[in-house]
Amino acid sequence: MTTMPDPAQVLDMVDRLRRQNQQMIDRYEEFVAHSGELTGEGWSLDGTVRVRITPDGAVETVDIPDAALRHGAHLAEMILTAIREAQADRALKMTALGESLGTGRVWALVDEAIPEHTRERIEEREDRRG
């Protein structure tokens, strides 16, 4: 014979689930509000080409000084490197924001997908900015 659950326990469980769902919604709304401000900046390996991307990931600025133009056929790769670094920079910022809001393992996976040397370059640049 199956016993019926205590209605008070069921209501407590439903209330707990409602609060958990509301907390998740609140974290999501906070993430959306803050992630819309995140941009990314990247540099070519030699530090001459700079790229900035917008919060939606579009390339906003590509700074190519005259010195970089002398690289000829390598210029395209320099630009692509800077774009990739700018994208990684924004992704790392989103990861930090997600972790600060307690969104879990998804952001750790994003962080792990970014090559270590790219992460190190971004962190070094942030350290220099202070």
C-alpha positions as CSV (number, residue, x, y, z in Angstrom):
1,M,0.0,0.0,0.0
2,T,1.4,3.4,-1.0
3,T,1.1,6.2,1.4
4,M,0.3,9.7,0.3
5,P,2.9,12.3,0.8
6,D,2.4,14.9,3.4
7,P,0.8,18.0,1.7
8,A,3.1,20.3,3.7
9,Q,6.2,18.5,2.4
10,V,5.0,18.7,-1.1
11,L,4.3,22.4,-0.8
12,D,7.7,23.0,0.8
13,M,9.3,21.1,-2.1
14,V,7.4,23.2,-4.7
15,D,8.3,26.4,-2.9
16,R,12.0,25.3,-2.9
17,L,11.9,24.6,-6.6
18,R,10.2,28.0,-7.3
19,R,12.9,29.8,-5.3
20,Q,15.7,27.9,-7.2
21,N,14.1,28.7,-10.5
22,Q,13.8,32.3,-9.6
23,Q,17.5,32.4,-8.6
24,M,18.4,30.9,-12.0
25,I,16.3,33.5,-13.8
26,D,17.9,36.3,-11.8
27,R,21.4,35.1,-12.6
28,Y,20.5,34.8,-16.2
29,E,19.1,38.3,-16.3
30,E,22.2,39.7,-14.6
31,F,24.4,37.8,-17.0
32,V,22.6,39.2,-20.0
33,A,22.7,42.7,-18.6
34,H,26.5,42.6,-18.0
35,S,27.5,40.5,-21.1
36,G,26.2,43.1,-23.4
37,E,29.0,45.4,-22.2
38,L,31.8,43.0,-22.9
39,T,34.2,43.7,-25.8
40,G,37.4,42.0,-26.8
41,E,40.8,43.3,-27.9
42,G,43.5,41.3,-29.6
43,W,47.0,41.9,-31.0
44,S,49.1,40.2,-33.6
45,L,52.0,38.2,-32.3
46,D,54.5,41.1,-32.9
47,G,52.1,43.5,-31.2
48,T,51.6,45.8,-34.2
49,V,48.1,45.0,-35.4
50,R,45.3,45.6,-32.9
51,V,41.7,44.5,-33.3
52,R,38.7,45.4,-31.1
53,I,35.4,43.5,-31.3
54,T,32.0,44.7,-30.2
55,P,29.8,43.1,-27.5
56,D,28.0,41.1,-30.2
57,G,31.3,39.8,-31.6
58,A,31.6,42.0,-34.7
59,V,35.0,43.5,-35.7
60,E,34.8,47.1,-34.7
61,T,38.4,48.3,-35.2
62,V,41.4,47.1,-37.0
63,D,44.5,49.2,-36.4
64,I,47.3,48.5,-38.9
65,P,50.3,50.9,-38.5
66,D,52.5,51.5,-41.4
67,A,55.2,49.3,-39.9
68,A,52.8,46.3,-40.2
69,L,52.2,46.9,-43.9
70,R,55.8,45.9,-44.5
71,H,55.0,42.3,-43.6
72,G,53.3,41.9,-47.0
73,A,51.9,38.4,-47.3
74,H,52.0,37.8,-43.5
75,L,49.7,40.8,-42.8
76,A,46.5,38.7,-43.3
77,E,47.7,36.1,-40.7
78,M,48.6,39.0,-38.4
79,I,45.1,40.4,-38.7
80,L,43.5,36.9,-38.2
81,T,45.7,36.3,-35.1
82,A,44.5,39.6,-33.6
83,I,40.9,38.8,-34.4
84,R,41.1,35.4,-32.8
85,E,42.8,36.9,-29.7
86,A,40.0,39.5,-29.5
87,Q,37.4,36.8,-29.6
88,A,39.2,34.8,-27.0
89,D,39.5,37.9,-24.8
90,R,35.8,38.5,-24.9
91,A,35.1,34.8,-24.3
92,L,37.3,34.9,-21.2
93,K,35.5,38.0,-19.9
94,M,32.2,36.2,-20.4
95,T,33.6,33.1,-18.6
96,A,34.7,35.3,-15.6
97,L,31.2,36.9,-15.5
98,G,29.5,33.5,-15.7
99,E,31.7,32.1,-12.9
100,S,31.0,35.2,-10.7
101,L,27.3,34.5,-11.1
102,G,27.7,30.8,-10.3
103,T,26.6,29.5,-13.7
104,G,28.7,26.3,-13.4
105,R,30.7,24.1,-15.6
106,V,29.7,25.5,-19.0
107,W,32.0,28.5,-18.6
108,A,34.9,26.2,-17.5
109,L,34.5,24.4,-20.8
110,V,34.7,27.7,-22.7
111,D,37.8,28.6,-20.8
112,E,39.4,25.2,-21.5
113,A,38.7,25.6,-25.2
114,I,40.9,28.7,-25.5
115,P,44.6,27.8,-26.2
116,E,46.9,28.3,-23.2
117,H,49.3,30.6,-25.1
118,T,46.3,32.9,-26.0
119,R,45.1,33.0,-22.4
120,E,48.6,33.8,-21.2
121,R,49.0,36.7,-23.7
122,I,45.7,38.1,-22.7
123,E,46.5,37.8,-19.0
124,E,49.9,39.4,-19.5
125,R,48.3,42.4,-21.3
126,E,45.7,42.8,-18.6
127,D,48.5,42.7,-15.9
128,R,50.4,45.5,-17.8
129,R,47.2,47.6,-17.9
130,G,47.0,47.2,-14.1
